Amino acid sequence: MTDPRDSLSLAEQGSGPTDLPPPAPLRIAPQTALFLDFDGTLVEIADHPDDVIVPDTLPEVIASLAHALKGRLALVSGRSIAALENLLGPLEVAIAGSHGGEFRPAGADTVAPLADPLPGRVVEELDSFSKANGDMLVEPKPYSVAVHYRRHPHALESLLTRAEALAREEGLKLKHGKQVVELVMPGSDKGSALTAFMARPEFAGTHPLFLGDDVTDEDAFRVLEGLGGHGVLVGPMRPTAAHRRLPDVAAVHDWLAAALRTHDQSEGI
Ligand SMILES: O=P(O)(O)OC[C@H]1O[C@H](O[C@H]2O[C@H](CO)[C@@H](O)[C@H](O)[C@H]2O)[C@H](O)[C@@H](O)[C@@H]1O
């Protein structure tokens, strides 16, 4: 079942460009910094978060790019860092997880929180709600919780009502992503994670690029302009703060691989 918003035309959703140009070829240069979302950007969306297919080459591509960019690459995901490493294996690269609640610079072995932990009550309440509504998948994370409604589209309105009430009671932010409603601790989002990375010495003086597909990536797209960079929307055109677009996950992989090929040739590798 697609999200009802997917079926609205751009004109119905508001004004804005009808399409965006593709990004220029990625250059491994001292001024390049690269931030990558995971689901819908590096891997195709699957029906269940555990069912995503990670291409065998992906961990190596991420590691090689991070190495070529001398650490100026970070994954910025709604997933927890632990969930990402379950799928990709241990990563030496910088990562922000749980929508910016977890922050781990490259080479660090500990995760710095950028938010307070989610009150346990919120997961308990959503677990009860889920059980009463056909057993929706509840995915607790250190600083957020996701409730996946793909298999229970009829329960979306009541899920939103329950989540909005919890958000009000506990001062949380509500995010409505692809077939998922998430409650997130305040003070962290993908924009604040990007800003925190850009304040680090390895990112100083760079022009950041962020690739993301979901509405939850808009927080990052919005901060990029002030940081001298721009966002690349992955997927069909929709209202967005991004300035470039790639049509799908395959195009992202091609764009990244081309950068590595060019770099390897110039280095004589
Ligand atoms: O910021 P991301 O790395 O894109 O993570 C966003 C959410 O991704 C996961 O959910 C999404 O992908 C699932 C697998 O393809 C899909 O089943 C679900 O419908 C999508 O919303 C993850 O489970 C969430 O925790 C992330 O916040």
Boltz pocket constraint, residues with backbone or C-beta under 6 A from the ligand:
constraints:
  - pocket:
      binder: B
      contacts: [[A, 37], [A, 38], [A, 39], [A, 40], [A, 41], [A, 44], [A, 45], [A, 46], [A, 47], [A, 48], [A, 49], [A, 50], [A, 52], [A, 76], [A, 77], [A, 78], [A, 79], [A, 80], [A, 139], [A, 146], [A, 148], [A, 150], [A, 177], [A, 178], [A, 179], [A, 180], [A, 182], [A, 214], [A, 216]]
      max_distance: 6.0
